[in-house]
Amino acid sequence: MTEKPIQPKKEEKAPASGQIRQALLVPALAVLTGLIIGAIIIIITNEKAATAYGNFFGDPLAALFASWEAVATAYGSLLVGSFGDPGKIINGLGILFSTGDSSKFIRALYPLSESLVTATPYIFAGLSVALGFRAGLFNVGAEGQLFIGTLASAFVGYSLVGLPWFIHLPLAILAGALGGALWGAIPGYLKAKTGAHEVVNTIMMNWIAFRLSDWLLNGPMKAPGFRPITPQIETSAELPRFFADPLRINWGFILALLAAYGVYWLLFKTTIGFEIRSVGLNPDAARYSGMSIVRNTVLVMALSGALSGLAGTAHVLGVDRWVGQGFSAGYGFDAIALALLGNSHPLGVVLAALLFGTLRSGATRMQSMAGIPIDIISIIQGLVIIFVAAPAIIRWLYRLRNIKSDTTVMVRGWGK
Amino acid sequence: MKKIFAFLSLLVVASMLLTACGGTTSSAFKVGQVTDLGGIDDKSFNASAWLGVENAQKELGVTGKYLESQGQSDYAKNIQQFLDEDTNLIVTVGFLLGVDTAKAALANPETKFAIVDYAYPDCWPGAAVGKDCGSDKEIANVLGLTFQTDQAAFLAGYLAAGMTKTGKVATYGGLNIPTVTIFMKGFEAGVKYYNQQKGTNVEVLGWNTAAADGVFAGNFESTDDGRSLAESFVQEGADIILPVAGPVGLGSAAVCKETGNCLVIGVDADWYETAAEYKDVVLTSVLKKINVAVYDAVKRAKDGTFKGGVATYTIKDGGVDIAPYHDFDSKVSAELKAEVEAAKKALIDGSLTVDGVLAK
């Protein structure tokens, strides 16, 4: 930093409550609309409902009842699968109070635990993409950065033996962050120095990461035995879980929340954050006022990569404890949707991640109890994103007034 | 605005009511299949296993369900979901589920498990039980379903050696793992047996059992890899290819169809039917009837004859076989057909073995 940067002014006034409601209204209605259309799809694809509609004029009530039943079974099991069975929770609480035995109660919280476990990598990866958006950079490479970060942290996790946990665990986390940061910094540097567009480069870096991990898992990082997976990480590198099996909720979730606060603090409370946002809003003005575009671009892409790396790191150290080719369920790609839904604000990203986490997690039960393919969740997610990206549809649907709001700049166009 | 919020709160209340009426109990025998990442419609082993469950539903009156795994952390979660539903038999598909299956089976001795392409004990010296591997001994409530696919591939190799015009045949795998290389080994042995019988010198490209190494795509997805592998094999002079890499092989079939320079031998299912767009270049297929094995496991679990351990399917019980020649029926000479049939009989009665041929 050669020139004195402009000090951030107190321009982040606490938004009026009306504004907050405005900010939340479109995403909330988008989610609602997504669920309603999802329900329609469930009805259309439900055999019983379809038969009942065949006889709609003979017995309209039967058709409506069949529709209600299909949707109720689906979304009911989705809810139970996300948050737990109220009956079991109350029963567990009763046992807890009468005998002091908490095991039944904790066991009843298993679905909630799984939701938070699924939300954890989503929070990190969503933050990663959101941070990029704030600087006008579209990081499509979160998935590749996640792979590299995961492999780096797993390598540190299994190859170092005999360290105490308070050295080993931080080392493994650091390795994950650095791995991701490296993978993000490369396209950042190319963008800053040569103008090569980060969208193209991050996508290409994804492929390099996928093929590299194929090779690593079949070669240098392969565990003994025939399976193409890494060895298990040492216990000293594990992120501790809060409860006994099968509950997998662990410290990774807390780290994710801390990371969200960290990103918020960086973006809105520091000079660096002010520069990042300035570069995102108007790079020419930012350069004119003495900010380094190169430095900020590389920095943001490195930080963004580090967050993606941490998404995988938290998952491998806390949940799986080994890495195979099917390590990521597409967290890095869903992250783009999360950042959009969260309007690139850390709090918004956390809320969006919790929503996606519960949807994804509850879908397992929905698939089993209602026989609805897990893909319906992807459809609902896709619809939500369309509505968030095109708020005019929501405004028109719900007859909302068109209110001017501080829209976040997502990405700059091609070239300059 | 108010209306919207009223509607939202109504929805919340309604959804709370819904949860109360979820969950029906039925006394039917419950079977649950946990897929690997390929998904239920992978046209490969997940689909084949599900076909077995579906047949069991039709013929044995069980209720069957499946849960798709989207990431590796779904394995344990999906198994847990079935455990929570008091599922009687849980079928897990693929070796990546090996550790999670063993852990769940040991913790739930009342529930029966069947795992495709895997068997216990699976530990090696120094491995941590429950982490690196599933169990260091057999598990009483888990049945491993394994396949002697080398026997069927042997017949395919013999047939290929008899059909080749260039004197070279080829094979490649997805990954260098036992469930894949067993096909390649059998194929090589079949060709070798043909050479021994006929005094010919048909060459096998892409695999060498003695060196335990060969050509691998490195994945089970990329049809582009299948194309380029087939092209390079054809350049080296091979005219019949056995791809053991799931959908990757379809890329090779496409090259053969476009150029007319080669034929493929399908794996797992009869490609003449499952990949019908390439039926004019499918010489035959090496069948690995996962559906039969899964159906058997369900049947045993239901009628009480289920026992833990390993069930190995062989050419003798029909669990592995080669598919009919279909359109090539007229092109395979009666003499060759009879020889393949004789080799099959010899494999069944044990007078001919894959390892025996390779050792010679």
Interface residues (C-beta under 8 A of the other chain):
Chain A: A28 L29 L32 A72 T73 Y75 G76 S77 L79 V80 D85 P86 G87 Y110 E114 V117 D214 W215 N218 A223 P224 G225 F226 R227 P228 I229 P231 Q232 D245 P246 R248 H315 V319 D320 R321 G324 Q325 G326 F327 S328 A329 G330 S361 T364 R365 Q367 S368 M369 G371 P373 I374 Y398
Chain B: I4 L8 L11 S15 M16 L18 T19 A20 C21 G22 G23 G32 D36 L37 K65 L67 E68 S69 Q70 G71 Q72 S73 D74 A76 K77 N78 Q80 Q81 F82 E85 F95 L96 G98 A107 D122 W124 G126 A127 A128 K131 D132 C133 L175 N176 I177 P178 G218 N219
